[in-house]
């Protein structure tokens, strides 16, 4: 049966490779990107794959929290249910990492945007739905001052901290929604895949993107991830693994959630 799947960052890298796999399997894919022209180009390319998939596009800048909230409302306005949300979009090395309102864009895109989007879309999910969050093997303790925009981080520091942060809120939210809510899982799709992000950051071609697309598709659809809520899958080793110890600390996770909620409230965004 065809699933309805929202995929952020669908126009490049792992996101585009994943969208191709999902379309070939006949699923209905909601494509997110930040550029209207590139989104339309991506939709046209996917339509050539010849399946019966329905394709829809949504444009939003994930470094702008209010854009993320509007994205969620636009989706709610068109769809009454979602089977899967894949929070794939992410940034590593960007020219100006500080937003116009003083926050670190690495945290805004990699951690806070998927948090807002997932919370706002919860009414569209049921207990069989899934939320797949892109983590990383790179994880380090979150500096809450940096999260709040009061401390500068290097690209590597910000990426590793933002990826631990999305893992932490994945674990916390999985416990909060329980059996009534969607499965929420954090995935390291594999290190040094050949995305534009990796090429720009490290100057290397990287590994085959299909490695990441394959595991994201499995996490979204296959039965071996059916009991995975609140877990971390490390595709570097091809199995479930323990994340950074902070993600296993309920108090630390709650402190992170409180810090994110404080930031979200400053943008006057309701998560209810």
N, C-alpha and C positions, 0 to 999 in steps of 0.2 A: 504494500500500500504506500502511495506517495505521501511523504512528509512535507510539512511547511517549515522551512528552515531560514532563519535570519543569520547572515554572515557579515560581520563587519570587516572592513579592509579587504573587500572582495576583488579589487581591481589589480592587485599586484601580488607577487610572491606566493606564499603558502595559501593565502586567501583565494587567489585566482585558480591555483591548482586544485584546491578543495572544491571550489564552485564547479569546475569542470567535471570532477568525479561525481558530485551530487546530481548534476544535470544529466550526465550519462546514465545514472541509475534511475532517472525519471522523477526526481523530487522537485518540488516547487521551491524556488530559491529567491529570497529577498536579499538583494545585493546592496550593501552599503559602501559608499566611497565619499571622498571629500571634493571630487571634481565632477561636475555634471557631464562634461564631454567624455571623460574617461569612463564614467559609469555607463553611458549610452553605448560607447564603443565595446565595452565588456559585455553588455547585454546582447549586442548584435553578434559578437563572436560566439557566445554561448548558444545562441539560438541556432547557429549553423551546425551544432552537434546532432541535430535531428531527432531529439527526444520529444516527448509530450510535456515536458516541464513547463510550468508557468513561471515567468521571470518578472520581477518587479524591482525598481530601483529607488533608493533613498539617499539623499545627499545631506551630509552634516559634517561639521568640523568638530572632531572629538576633543579638541583642546579648549572648546568653548562649552562649559557645562549647560548653559541655556540652550545651545544647539542640540545637545544630547537629549535634554528633556523634551524639546520639540520633536526630535526624531522619534522618541517613544510615543508621543501623542499622535504623530502622523501614522505610525504603525497601528496603534490602537484604533484609530479612526477607520482603518481599512480592513483589519483582521480581527476576528473574534477569538482566535486561538493560535497558538504557536506550538509546534512540536519540539523545536530545537533552536537555541540561540548559541552561536559560536562567536565568542568575544575574541576575535583574532587580531584586530587592528592594534598596531603598536609602533612606537618610535624608539630610536636609540640615539643617533647622532644627528642633531638638528642645528641650524645656524644660530638661532636665538632661542635658548631653552626656557627663557622667562616670558610668561604671558603678559599681556598689557595690564592685567590686574595683579601681577606680582607672584603668581604661582609657577611652579616648575611644570612645564608642558609634558615632561616624561611621566610624571605622576598623574597629570590630568588625563592623558591619553591612555596610558597603560593600566592605571588603577581606578581612577575616579570615574571616568566615562563608563566603563563596563559596570561599575557598581550602580551608577544612576540608572543606566539602561536596564539592567537586570531587575532592580527594584521596581521600576516603573512598569515593566512588562509582566511582573508576577501574576496579575490577574488573568493573563492569557495562557498560563501554563496549568497543567494538571500533574498528577503524580507520575505519569508516564513520560512527561516532557523532560528535556535535558538542557542544562546550561554547561557549555564547554568553555573553560577559561584558559587562555594561553599564558602559561607560566614559563619557566626557564630553569635550566640547571644552574644558572647564575642567580643566586639568592643571598642577600645579606641583610642584616638587621636594619629596620627602618628607622631613620632619623626623623622624629616627628617634627622637629623644627624645619627641616628641609621640606617635608610634606606640606607644612603650613606656609612655605615660601620665605622662611626667615634664615635659611642657610643654603649656600651654593654647593652643588655636588658636581663631580666630573661625570662624563657620559657613562662610564662603566659603573660608577657608584649609583647613579640615578636609575640605570636600567636594572641592576641587581636588586635594589631596594624596591622598586616599583613592581618587580615580578614576585618578590616575596610578599609584598602587600596584597597583590591580587590572590595569591595562594591563601594568605591568612583570611581574607574576607570570604573566600570560597568555603573554607572550613567552617567559619562562623555561621555563614548563611545556611549552609547545609544542615547544621544543627537546628537553626532557628525555624526553617520551614518544615523540617522533619519529613515524615512519610507522606504528608498531604501535598507537599510542594514538589518541584522538579528535582531531578538528580543534578547535583552541582559538582563538577569535577575539575581539577586543575591538571593541565597537561604540559609537560615539556615535550614539544614535537620533535626534538632532536637538536643538538648543538650544531652551529655553523652550517645551517642549510643555506642554499644559494639564493637567498632573497636579496633584493636591492639594499635593504637595511644592512645585511651582513657585508655585502660588497663595499658599501660606502664606509662602514665602520672599520673593516679589517683589510680591505683591498684584496680579498680572496674570492674565488669563484664559488666556493662552498659546495656542500653535498647536494644531491638530487632533491629538489623540492617535493617530489612525490613521496618521499619518506614521511614528511610532515603531513601532507595531504591524506595519506593513507591512515595514519593514526587518528587524525581529527575526524575522518569519516567513520572510523570504527567507534570512536567515543560518542559520536552523535547518534549512531544508528544500531550498532551491533549488540547482541545479547551479552557479550563478555564484559560490557560496561554497565550492565543493568543494575548491579548492586554496588555502584562505585561512588555514591554520594559522600562527599567529605573526604575524598581520597586524592592522592597525587600520583600520576603516572609519569614515569621517566622513560621516554622513548630512546634515550641513549643506552639503556640497559634492557629495554623492551618489557618492563614489568612495573608493578606498583612499587613505590619506594617511600622512604621517609623524607619529607621536605626539611628545610631549615627548622631547627627546634622551636623557633618562635611561633611557627604555624600550629604547633601542637600545644601551645600554652593558651588556655582559654582566657586568662586575664589579659595577656598581651594582645590577643585577637580583639577582645572587647575594647581595649584602649585604642587600637587602630580604628575600629568602627566608630568610636566616639569622635576621634580626630577627623575622620572623613565626613561624618555627619555635620560637624561644626563647619567645615569648609562648604559643604553643599548648602547649608542653611544660609550662608552669606550671599549665595546667589538666588535666594528666595525660591528654591526648588522644593516642592513637596514630594516625598517619596511614598506617600500613602496612596 
